[in-house]
Amino acid sequence: MAMINEMDVLREELEVLQSVYCLPGECEVDNSDGCHKLMLKLRPNQVETEERVTTPEICLTFYLSSQYPTIVPQVSIVSAYLRRDQLSKLRQETSMLAQSLQGQAMLADLISFVQEYIDKTHSEFTDQSGAMLHGTFHIGSQSELWTALLQLDHMRGRNKYVKTIQNWCTELGLEGKLLFQGKLILILLQGPQSKIKDFIIRQKSVRVDVDSRGRSCKEKLMRVLCEQRSSSSSKRFTEFEVKDCETPRELQNVFTETGHEDLFHNFVETLQGFHL
């Protein structure tokens, strides 16, 4: 029974990570040799979307036994843009973090740790890669904003669920709106891309609601409708607000007034069952 539970933990973690790191080639899972192998390609979060293909990357691989998380994963980190001593230190610290998390789901924490290292050393990436990339590599401002639009499937325990979302946004420094209109539930988030990804991982991996039988459950059916760099025309949010919209037109007005009308037309208006 213990092995079944451990495999369930791993399966759920891999499903969440594959839904978050969903760009082509960004995340791969290989089970061909009887051992789970999770491979990710991570880049600095501040780069512009159209430049991600040419930016330096770190290849992060986890080798997971059937007894994970009781047995922590082996970690491999490869990059042409870090010195050997930097790679060695990063591998060692990541492995130490894994040991401290032994017995609990840890992959998201380990990935976030490596991602934070990449972001902190982005200036060094520029120094090391600029010549090789002939000036094509560019890092945006640390304060660069990203916008994400998420759709929740249901919210039965509304008061507790809303409070959880508000607390996460406070902890992660995210602003935006939680929008209700009929059966439609949307979250419009604004903040650093790494923090938005952290929010998405929490949303899919933490028990945030109750099912039809009153049992606590995870939001497995949440959809990421959009995740992109904020446009210059979009309004910068100053808080996280919960808003009930009486009509579809009122919902549209929220997007229009905040400079996100393109998101409404491209993603909300095309949702099945939604009509103005």
Summary of the structure (lengths in Angstrom):
residues: 276
radius of gyration: 20.0
end to end distance: 50.4
largest distance: 59.8
contacts: 803
relative contact order: 0.12
helix: 40%
strand: 23%
